[in-house]
Amino acid sequence: MNKWPCLLLTTLGLAVEGIDMAQAALKAVDPGPYTASTGHFPHWYQDSDDLSLELCQSKAQSPSAPGSYMCTLIPEPGVFDDTQPMVFPNNWPSELFWFAAETDIPAVGGSNYELEVYVAAIEAAFAQEVPRIGDQQSFARIRIRASIPTPGTYRVTHPYGVETINVTAAQIADKGGRRAINMTRDIGIGAPGVFNGALTGNVGPFLQGSGAPYPATNPETGEQEFFIGDPNVPSTVTGSPFGTNYVEISGPAGTSSVPAIGAPARARAWKSSPMARPMPISATGKPWNWWKEAPNPPAWPRWSTTAADSSSPITRHPG
C-alpha cells in the first residue's frame, strides 16, 4: 500500500461532504515497552469487542495459496528480503499491519465504473518510509479509489461508515475519470513513537473472515498459528459495527439496486451502475499470543488456543 503524508484526511480530485455513522473503533494499544522484536512498534491493538491483534510478522503460509503469507509482508529490494529472517532495522518491511481488509470491484464491459480498491487497515509505517529507530508511526486508514464516468454525488457505504463524495465534470475529464474518487483518510499520525492516535480512527471492530479462525503453519517455527482471515482468499466477513459488511457505491448513474446474494456479509458492488455484482473482502490479522509473550497479560477476553491442544480451534477466554 502506498503511504500518504497526512494527519487526518487526504483527498485527491474530490470533495468529501460527510462521514456518517462515526463510532469508537478501538479500545486500547499495547503501552510498551517496545522492542526491536516488533520494530519498536506496539505488540497489539485491541478493538471494542476485546479482540487484540498483534503486529502481523508471521511467515505462516496460506493453506489455500502455497507460497503466500497469511500476513501482509511486502518484499522491497534493499529494505526487506522476505527470504531472510526479519531483523530490525537491517531487514524489515517499510510497512506492516495489525489489521487489514481489502476488496475491489472490476469494471464490466465498457461501463467505465470500477472500484480499484477499498482498504481499511491499522498500519505501522515510518515517517521517512525507511525502517529506522525513532521514526515509527501508526494510523487507522480508510482508502477508496474508484473510476467514475459520470459527475455527481456518490455515496460509498462500507463496513466502517458512509462517505458522501461530490465528483465534478472537470474531475471526470482529468484522466478520463480514472480515480475520480481518490480518498485516503489516515487518522492517528502524530509524533514518532506515539501510537494512541489510531484509537480515534474509523477502523474497528476488526472484521473477520467467515471461516475464522484460519490455521496456518509458520515454517520458521513449525508451529500452527491462527488468523482472522486469509488475505489470499477473499471471503464474506463479519464485524461491521453497522452491519454493513460490504462495499457499495450508489450515485446518479441509475436507480436500480443490487440484491443481496448469499450472506449479508458479502462485499457488494455499485448500487446504480451496469456492473453491479457482489465481491468478497480479504481480511488479515493475527490474534495476539499473549500467553507466550506477555509477562503480565491483562485480564480481558482474548483469542487463544488451549494449552492442552495447540491444534484446537481458537476460543475467547479471560487472560
C-alpha positions, 0 to 999 in steps of 0.5 A: 500500500502506498503511504500518504503524508497526512494527519487526518484526511487526504483527498485527491480530485474530490470533495468529501461532504460527510462521514456518517455513522462515526463510532469508537473503533478501538479500545486500547494499544499495547503501552510498551515497552517496545522492542526491536522484536516488533520494530519498536512498534506496539505488540497489539491493538485491541478493538471494542469487542476485546479482540487484540491483534498483534503486529502481523510478522508471521511467515505462516503460509496460506493453506489455500495459496502455497507460497503466500503469507497469511500476513501482509509482508511486502518484499522491497529490494534493499529494505526487506528480503522476505527470504531472510529472517526479519531483523530490525532495522537491517531487514524489515518491511517499510510497512506492516499491519495489525489489521487489514481488509481489502476488496475491489470491484472490476469494471464490466464491459465498457461501463467505465465504473470500477472500484480499484480498491477499498482498504481499511487497515491499522498500519505501522509505517515510518515517517521517512518510509525507511525502517529506522529507530525513532521514526515509527508511526501508526494510523487507522486508514480508510482508502477508496479509489474508484473510476467514475464516468459520470459527475455527481454525488456518490455515496460509498457505504462500507463496513466502517461508515458512509462517505458522501463524495461530490465528483465534478465534470472537470474531475471526470475529464482529468484522466478520463475519470480514472480515480475520480474518487481518490480518498485516503483518510489516515487518522492517528499520525502524530509524533514518532513513537506515539501510537494512541492516535489510531484509537480515534480512527474509523477502523474497528471492530476488526472484521473477520473472515467467515471461516475464522479462525484460519490455521496456518503453519509458520515454517520458521517455527513449525508451529500452527498459528491462527488468523482472522482471515486469509488475505489470499482468499477473499471471503464474506466477513463479519464485524461491521459495527453497522452491519454493513459488511460490504462495499457499495457505491450508489450515485446518479448513474441509475436507480436500480439496486443490487440484491443481496446474494448469499450472506449479508456479509458479502462485499457488494458492488455499485448500487446504480451502475451496469456492473453491479455484482457482489465481491468478497473482502480479504481480511488479515490479522493475527490474534495476539499470543499473549500467553507466550509473550506477555509477562503480565497479560491483562485480564480481558477476553482474548483469542487463544488456543488451549494449552492442552491442544495447540491444534484446537480451534481458537476460543475467547477466554479471560487472560 
